[in-house]
Amino acid sequence: MGTRVDLTCMFGKEVVTFRYFASNRGMAEKVAELLGRSSGQSLRDLGMLYVADDTE
C-alpha cells in the first residue's frame, strides 16, 4: 500500500502484523515481492533479506 508493506506472521497461536515503511514505492514493491515468494517460511528461515536499491 503505497510505501507501506504489511507482513502478517504466526507466533505460536498468535497472529502478529508488522509494518515496514519503505523510502519509496519501488522499494516497497520489491520488499513485498520478496516476502510474497517466501510465503510459508519462518522468519528464521528468511534471515536477512537483501533488496537492491536502484538509486545506488
C-alpha positions as CSV (number, residue, x, y, z in Angstrom):
1,M,0.0,0.0,0.0
2,G,2.0,3.0,-1.2
3,T,5.3,2.8,0.6
4,R,4.0,0.6,3.4
5,V,4.3,-3.2,3.4
6,D,2.3,-5.2,5.9
7,L,3.7,-8.6,6.9
8,T,1.5,-11.0,8.9
9,C,3.2,-13.8,10.9
10,M,2.1,-16.6,13.2
11,F,3.9,-16.8,16.6
12,G,2.5,-20.0,18.1
13,K,-1.2,-19.3,18.0
14,E,-0.8,-15.6,17.9
15,V,-1.2,-13.6,14.7
16,V,1.1,-10.5,14.6
17,T,1.3,-7.9,11.8
18,F,4.4,-5.9,11.2
19,R,4.6,-2.7,9.1
20,Y,7.6,-1.8,7.0
21,F,7.8,1.7,5.7
22,A,10.0,1.9,2.6
23,S,11.7,5.0,1.3
24,N,9.8,4.9,-1.9
25,R,7.1,2.9,-3.7
26,G,9.5,0.9,-5.8
27,M,11.4,-0.3,-2.8
28,A,8.1,-1.3,-1.1
29,E,7.1,-3.3,-4.2
30,K,10.4,-5.1,-4.2
31,V,10.1,-6.0,-0.5
32,A,6.5,-7.1,-1.0
33,E,7.6,-9.3,-3.9
34,L,10.4,-10.9,-2.0
35,L,8.2,-11.6,1.0
36,G,5.4,-13.0,-1.2
37,R,7.8,-15.5,-2.7
38,S,8.8,-16.6,0.8
39,S,5.3,-17.3,2.0
40,G,5.1,-20.1,4.4
41,Q,8.7,-19.8,5.6
42,S,9.6,-18.9,9.2
43,L,11.3,-15.6,10.0
44,R,14.3,-17.6,11.0
45,D,14.4,-19.2,7.5
46,L,14.1,-15.8,5.8
47,G,17.1,-14.4,7.7
48,M,18.4,-11.1,6.3
49,L,16.8,-10.1,3.0
50,Y,18.8,-8.2,0.5
51,V,16.8,-5.7,-1.6
52,A,18.8,-3.9,-4.3
53,D,18.3,-0.2,-4.3
54,D,18.1,1.1,-7.9
55,T,19.3,4.5,-6.8
56,E,22.8,3.3,-5.9
